[in-house]
Amino acid sequence: MSAADCACAAPAPPKARQAARHAPSRRSVAVFVVLSCMAASVQGSGGSGREGQPQVTQEKPDIAIEQEKKRREAQRHEAEEREAERKREQQKLEEKKLADKRAQEKKEAEQREAEKKKADQLAADKAAADKKAAAEKAAADKKAAADKQAQAERDRKLREAFRNDTARAAGLEGGREGGTASRNQAGGGGGDAGYADLVRACIKPGVIYSASGSSANGNPSVVFRVQLLPTGEQAGAPRLLRSSGVPTFDRAVDNGIRRCNPFPRPSSGRYEPNIDVEYWMLDR
């Protein structure tokens, strides 16, 4: 572009400038024309040797500024988005931690409550069991005391009755020679043979002893004295008066006598206080 062209592109009269204000879209064109004129002036002053070189086109200043502004705005917006995302993630993490903490605290509280209820139930069960055991023990002690007292009263009455019967028997038979000896020989001798048979029949089922041989080879016998109450019950353990010479047989007869309790009732209806029982190993 020549200087003349630049002159032609010089600023327009006021009316022309006023028309340009109403046409903003032409501003960039006018700026470009001015810049082109300036470049042409520089090239013209440099001599004819540069007229053939390509012209340098400069970037429009407003466009560059606007692009830089947009780039910075985009960077700022991206940074703000990253920061907002970081804060959201941090908030989510804190909310999760808080929720986990509350859940753990709730779980521990429920566990403590369950353990407390279990302990309370165990204590209540133990208290109930202790109370029941104490009541049962008290009832058992009371019953035992009552049974003991009743047994003592029965024993007292039996002893009293035995003393009375003994005294009465002594008064009735005191003048007879030999007293009750012949009558007490339940196992043989000069006593009541029928009653002796009853006594042996009562004792025999309880004598567990296997004897072999026959009476021709010897038939040993054992003699026990048995003390009886007026009811026919034995007042104590049988007392060995004469052994058979066979300890196992003696023990077997002792057991048989103990199992014969009470003794058979005599035909007179009154028991003698002492009866001597003779028992043979083999039936006679």
C-alpha positions as CSV (number, residue, x, y, z in Angstrom):
1,M,0.0,0.0,0.0
2,S,1.4,3.4,-0.9
3,A,1.5,6.6,1.1
4,A,-1.2,7.9,-1.2
5,D,-3.3,5.0,-0.3
6,C,-2.7,5.7,3.4
7,A,-3.6,9.3,2.8
8,C,-6.8,8.1,1.3
9,A,-7.3,6.0,4.4
10,A,-6.7,9.0,6.7
11,P,-9.3,9.8,9.3
12,A,-12.7,10.8,7.9
13,P,-14.4,14.0,8.4
14,P,-16.7,14.4,11.5
15,K,-19.8,13.3,9.7
16,A,-17.9,10.2,8.4
17,R,-16.8,9.4,12.0
18,Q,-20.3,9.9,13.3
19,A,-21.5,7.4,10.7
20,A,-18.8,5.0,11.8
21,R,-20.0,5.1,15.4
22,H,-23.3,3.8,14.2
23,A,-21.5,1.0,12.4
24,P,-19.4,-0.7,15.2
25,S,-18.7,-3.7,13.0
26,R,-16.4,-1.6,10.8
27,R,-14.0,-0.7,13.7
28,S,-11.8,-3.7,13.2
29,V,-11.5,-2.9,9.5
30,A,-10.5,0.6,10.2
31,V,-7.8,-0.5,12.7
32,F,-6.5,-3.0,10.2
33,V,-6.3,-0.3,7.5
34,V,-4.4,2.0,9.9
35,L,-1.9,-0.7,10.8
36,S,-1.5,-1.6,7.1
37,C,-0.7,2.1,6.3
38,M,1.9,2.2,9.1
39,A,3.5,-0.9,7.8
40,A,3.6,0.5,4.3
41,S,5.2,3.7,5.5
42,V,7.9,1.8,7.2
43,Q,8.6,-0.4,4.2
44,G,8.7,2.7,1.9
45,S,11.2,4.5,4.1
46,G,13.4,1.4,4.0
47,G,14.1,1.6,0.3
48,S,13.0,-0.1,-2.8
49,G,14.9,-3.3,-1.9
50,R,12.2,-4.4,0.6
51,E,9.2,-3.9,-1.7
52,G,9.3,-7.4,-2.8
53,Q,9.3,-9.0,0.8
54,P,6.0,-10.4,2.3
55,Q,4.2,-8.2,4.6
56,V,3.9,-9.2,8.3
57,T,0.3,-9.5,9.5
58,Q,-0.1,-8.6,13.2
59,E,-2.7,-10.2,15.5
60,K,-5.7,-8.1,16.3
61,P,-5.1,-6.7,19.9
62,D,-8.8,-7.0,21.0
63,I,-9.1,-10.6,19.9
64,A,-5.9,-11.6,21.8
65,I,-7.0,-9.9,24.9
66,E,-10.4,-11.5,24.7
67,Q,-8.9,-15.0,24.2
68,E,-6.5,-14.5,27.1
69,K,-9.3,-13.4,29.3
70,K,-11.4,-16.5,28.3
71,R,-8.4,-18.8,28.9
72,R,-7.8,-17.4,32.4
73,E,-11.6,-17.5,33.1
74,A,-11.6,-21.2,32.0
75,Q,-8.6,-22.0,34.3
76,R,-10.3,-20.2,37.2
77,H,-13.5,-22.0,36.6
78,E,-11.7,-25.4,36.4
79,A,-9.8,-24.7,39.6
80,E,-13.1,-23.7,41.3
81,E,-14.7,-26.9,40.1
82,R,-11.7,-29.0,41.4
83,E,-11.9,-27.3,44.8
84,A,-15.6,-27.7,45.0
85,E,-15.2,-31.5,44.1
86,R,-12.5,-31.8,46.8
87,K,-14.8,-30.2,49.4
88,R,-17.7,-32.5,48.4
89,E,-15.5,-35.5,48.7
90,Q,-14.1,-34.3,52.0
91,Q,-17.7,-33.7,53.3
92,K,-18.8,-37.2,52.2
93,L,-15.8,-38.7,54.0
94,E,-16.5,-36.8,57.2
95,E,-20.2,-37.7,57.0
96,K,-19.3,-41.4,56.5
97,K,-16.9,-41.2,59.5
98,L,-19.6,-39.6,61.6
99,A,-22.2,-42.2,60.5
100,D,-19.8,-45.0,61.2
101,K,-19.0,-43.6,64.6
102,R,-22.7,-43.2,65.5
103,A,-23.4,-46.8,64.3
104,Q,-20.5,-48.1,66.4
105,E,-21.7,-46.2,69.4
106,K,-25.3,-47.5,68.9
107,K,-24.0,-51.1,68.5
108,E,-21.9,-50.8,71.7
109,A,-24.8,-49.3,73.6
110,E,-27.1,-52.1,72.5
111,Q,-24.5,-54.7,73.4
112,R,-24.1,-53.1,76.9
113,E,-27.9,-53.1,77.3
114,A,-28.1,-56.8,76.3
115,E,-25.3,-57.7,78.7
116,K,-27.0,-55.8,81.5
117,K,-30.3,-57.5,80.8
118,K,-28.6,-60.9,80.7
119,A,-26.8,-60.1,84.0
120,D,-30.1,-58.9,85.6
121,Q,-31.8,-62.1,84.4
122,L,-29.1,-64.3,85.8
123,A,-29.2,-62.5,89.1
124,A,-33.0,-62.8,89.2
125,D,-32.8,-66.5,88.4
126,K,-30.1,-67.1,91.0
127,A,-32.2,-65.2,93.6
128,A,-35.2,-67.2,92.8
129,A,-33.2,-70.5,92.9
130,D,-31.7,-69.5,96.2
131,K,-35.1,-68.6,97.6
132,K,-36.6,-71.9,96.4
133,A,-33.7,-73.9,97.8
134,A,-34.0,-72.1,101.2
135,A,-37.7,-72.8,101.3
136,E,-37.2,-76.4,100.4
137,K,-34.4,-76.7,103.0
138,A,-36.6,-75.1,105.6
139,A,-39.5,-77.5,104.8
140,A,-37.1,-80.5,104.8
141,D,-35.7,-79.4,108.2
142,K,-39.1,-78.9,109.6
143,K,-40.3,-82.3,108.4
144,A,-37.1,-84.0,109.7
145,A,-37.6,-82.4,113.0
146,A,-41.3,-83.4,113.1
147,D,-40.3,-87.0,112.0
148,K,-37.6,-87.1,114.7
149,Q,-40.0,-85.9,117.3
150,A,-42.7,-88.4,116.2
151,Q,-40.1,-91.2,116.2
152,A,-38.9,-90.3,119.6
153,E,-42.5,-90.3,120.8
154,R,-43.1,-93.7,119.3
155,D,-39.9,-95.1,120.8
156,R,-40.8,-93.7,124.2
157,K,-44.2,-95.4,124.0
158,L,-42.7,-98.7,122.9
159,R,-40.2,-98.6,125.7
160,E,-42.9,-97.8,128.2
161,A,-45.1,-100.6,126.8
162,F,-42.1,-103.0,126.9
163,R,-41.3,-102.1,130.5
164,N,-45.0,-102.6,131.4
165,D,-45.2,-106.0,129.6
166,T,-41.9,-107.1,131.2
167,A,-43.0,-106.1,134.6
168,R,-46.4,-107.8,134.1
169,A,-44.7,-111.0,132.8
170,A,-42.3,-111.1,135.7
171,G,-45.2,-110.7,138.2
172,L,-47.2,-113.5,136.6
173,E,-44.5,-116.0,136.2
174,G,-42.1,-115.1,139.0
175,G,-43.1,-118.1,141.1
176,R,-42.6,-120.7,138.4
177,E,-39.4,-122.7,138.4
178,G,-37.2,-121.9,135.4
179,G,-39.1,-118.7,134.5
180,T,-39.6,-118.3,130.7
181,A,-36.7,-120.2,129.6
182,S,-38.6,-123.2,128.2
183,R,-41.0,-120.9,126.4
184,N,-38.2,-118.9,124.9
185,Q,-36.6,-121.8,123.1
186,A,-38.0,-121.1,119.7
187,G,-35.7,-123.3,117.9
188,G,-36.1,-126.5,119.8
189,G,-35.8,-128.0,123.3
190,G,-38.8,-128.0,125.6
191,G,-40.6,-124.9,124.1
192,D,-43.6,-124.5,121.9
193,A,-42.7,-126.6,118.8
194,G,-45.5,-125.0,116.7
195,Y,-44.2,-121.5,117.3
196,A,-40.6,-122.6,116.7
197,D,-41.7,-123.9,113.3
198,L,-43.4,-120.5,112.6
199,V,-40.2,-118.7,113.5
200,R,-38.0,-121.0,111.3
201,A,-40.4,-120.6,108.4
202,C,-40.1,-116.8,108.8
203,I,-36.3,-116.9,108.9
204,K,-35.6,-119.5,106.2
205,P,-36.4,-117.3,103.1
206,G,-33.8,-114.8,104.2
207,V,-31.0,-117.4,104.8
208,I,-28.9,-117.4,101.6
209,Y,-26.6,-120.3,102.1
210,S,-25.9,-123.4,100.0
211,A,-25.4,-126.5,102.2
212,S,-24.2,-129.9,101.0
213,G,-24.2,-133.4,102.5
214,S,-26.7,-135.0,104.9
215,S,-27.5,-134.9,108.6
216,A,-25.6,-138.2,109.0
217,N,-22.4,-136.3,108.4
218,G,-23.2,-133.7,110.9
219,N,-25.8,-130.9,111.1
220,P,-24.3,-127.9,112.9
221,S,-26.7,-125.3,114.3
222,V,-26.3,-121.7,115.4
223,V,-28.1,-120.0,118.3
224,F,-29.1,-116.3,118.4
225,R,-31.0,-114.3,121.0
226,V,-33.5,-111.8,119.6
227,Q,-35.0,-109.0,121.7
228,L,-38.6,-108.1,120.7
229,L,-40.9,-105.2,121.4
230,P,-44.5,-105.8,122.3
231,T,-45.4,-105.2,118.6
232,G,-43.2,-108.2,117.6
233,E,-40.6,-105.9,116.0
234,Q,-36.9,-106.5,116.8
235,A,-35.5,-104.0,119.4
236,G,-32.0,-104.5,118.3
237,A,-29.5,-106.7,116.3
238,P,-29.6,-110.4,117.0
239,R,-27.0,-111.5,119.5
240,L,-24.9,-114.7,118.8
241,L,-25.0,-117.1,121.7
242,R,-23.4,-120.2,120.1
243,S,-21.7,-120.4,116.7
244,S,-22.1,-123.3,114.3
245,G,-18.4,-123.3,113.7
246,V,-19.1,-122.0,110.1
247,P,-18.9,-118.2,110.1
248,T,-20.5,-117.9,106.6
249,F,-23.5,-119.9,107.8
250,D,-23.7,-117.9,111.0
251,R,-23.8,-114.6,109.0
252,A,-26.5,-116.1,106.6
253,V,-28.7,-117.0,109.6
254,D,-28.1,-113.5,111.1
255,N,-29.3,-111.9,107.9
256,G,-32.4,-114.2,107.8
257,I,-33.3,-113.3,111.4
258,R,-33.0,-109.5,110.6
259,R,-35.4,-110.0,107.6
260,C,-38.0,-111.7,109.8
261,N,-39.3,-108.5,111.2
262,P,-41.8,-108.5,112.8
263,F,-41.7,-112.0,114.3
264,P,-44.8,-114.2,113.9
265,R,-47.4,-113.6,116.5
266,P,-47.6,-116.4,119.2
267,S,-50.9,-118.2,119.8
268,S,-51.2,-116.4,123.2
269,G,-51.0,-113.1,121.3
270,R,-48.2,-111.8,123.6
271,Y,-44.6,-111.6,122.5
272,E,-41.8,-112.7,124.9
273,P,-39.2,-109.9,125.4
274,N,-36.4,-112.4,124.5
275,I,-36.4,-115.4,122.2
276,D,-33.5,-117.7,121.6
277,V,-33.5,-119.0,118.0
278,E,-31.6,-122.2,117.1
279,Y,-31.2,-122.7,113.4
280,W,-29.8,-125.9,111.8
281,M,-27.8,-126.0,108.6
282,L,-29.8,-129.0,107.2
283,D,-33.5,-129.6,107.7
284,R,-34.2,-132.0,110.4
